[in-house]
Amino acid sequence: MKSFTYSGSPARILFGSGRSAELNAAVEALGCRRALVLATPHQKADAEALFERLGALSVGVFAGAVMHTPVDVTEAALKIVRETEADCVVSLGGGSTTGLGKAIAYRTDLPQVVIPTTYAGSEVTPILGQTEGGRKTTVRNASILPEVVIYDPDLTLSLPVGMSVTSGLNAMAHAVEGLYARDRNPVSTLMALDGLRAFKESLPLLVKSPDNAAARAEALYGAWLWLGTVGMALHHKICHTLGGSFDTPHAETHAVMLPHTAAFNAEAAQAELAAAADLFGGSIGGGLWDLAKSIGAPLSLKDFGLVEADLDRAADIATENPYWNPRPIDRASIRILLQKAWEGVRPD
Ligand code: NAD
């Protein structure tokens, strides 16, 4: 066996149906008494219900979280944190809300309790992506990792099928990149593979029947399995470029790009991707595209309003300051990859 480094994630995980009822105890166990509840405008009513349930343990609700964690929204939330003298944040929602909680924690070191309601998986990473001046940048820091995550599959029953599909493919993208990450270790590989299996099995069931509680739990389990402890490569660089500079929707962009970036790296990371390729019928790129198509995922960047000329600028930005990738990156091949994803063709 090759040498490796493994650092266990110190986050406390509570997983299971109904476990969001343990929120008050989780806040108290952190030694906190003044929780600020965060959500998107869409989940404001749920956040207010949580605020009521927290009673004396909560000082307010900030329901202004938006996609890609814009710095001005973080600053508005920080103002409320200061005014209310909050001593922790409770993030209820998907990656956008978790992102806001992380951005606050990064600047204040306040503890975070996250109750995820999508499969984005952001709650188990020490990574914060934020947007300012049209560019998305990422930072990795121990203060960003949430202290407690409460996974309650009951709260994902309301996640619309389309979002369940794209959110699941978003999590699968993390797992695929985890398999060939330079800093992968035996544990991250085991978890990434079981995460891919969990989504491959649960997503088609959810599409058929969104109320399938067992499939919902399996998908949320798949989301947790990506612990985000290992690095990211080309796939994430392209998605960050498209999201940050062209404002494409986050999970949908991951869903479109994943089969193409996996196919791009298939040969260079053949050994690392072998077990995943087996799971998807022998071809990692083609197999992921077939799954995406069969569950009604978006398949083309065209659908997000991008025009062909945008692809030139996207190729420039994505190769300007590239992340490490198993296959060397050059502008011409990234432009071709983007063209295929724009047209929505099945990768080879
Ligand atoms: P999201 O958080 O933006 O949610 C999309 C919409 O769905 C929101 O309006 C939200 O309120 C609503 N929603 C969420 N759960 C729901 C539910 N159960 N029922 C009904 N509506 C629900 O979407 P997302 O895909 O979870 O997150 C995307 C964001 O997460 C991006 O900004 C991305 O950069 C970030 N992200 C970060 C990491 C990381 O490690 N830093 C990882 C993954 C995603």
Boltz pocket constraint, residues with backbone or C-beta under 6 A from the ligand:
constraints:
  - pocket:
      binder: B
      contacts: [[A, 40], [A, 41], [A, 42], [A, 43], [A, 66], [A, 67], [A, 68], [A, 69], [A, 93], [A, 94], [A, 95], [A, 96], [A, 97], [A, 99], [A, 117], [A, 118], [A, 119], [A, 120], [A, 121], [A, 122], [A, 123], [A, 125], [A, 127], [A, 128], [A, 129], [A, 155], [A, 156], [A, 157], [A, 158], [A, 159], [A, 160], [A, 163], [A, 167], [A, 170], [A, 228], [A, 250], [A, 251]]
      max_distance: 6.0
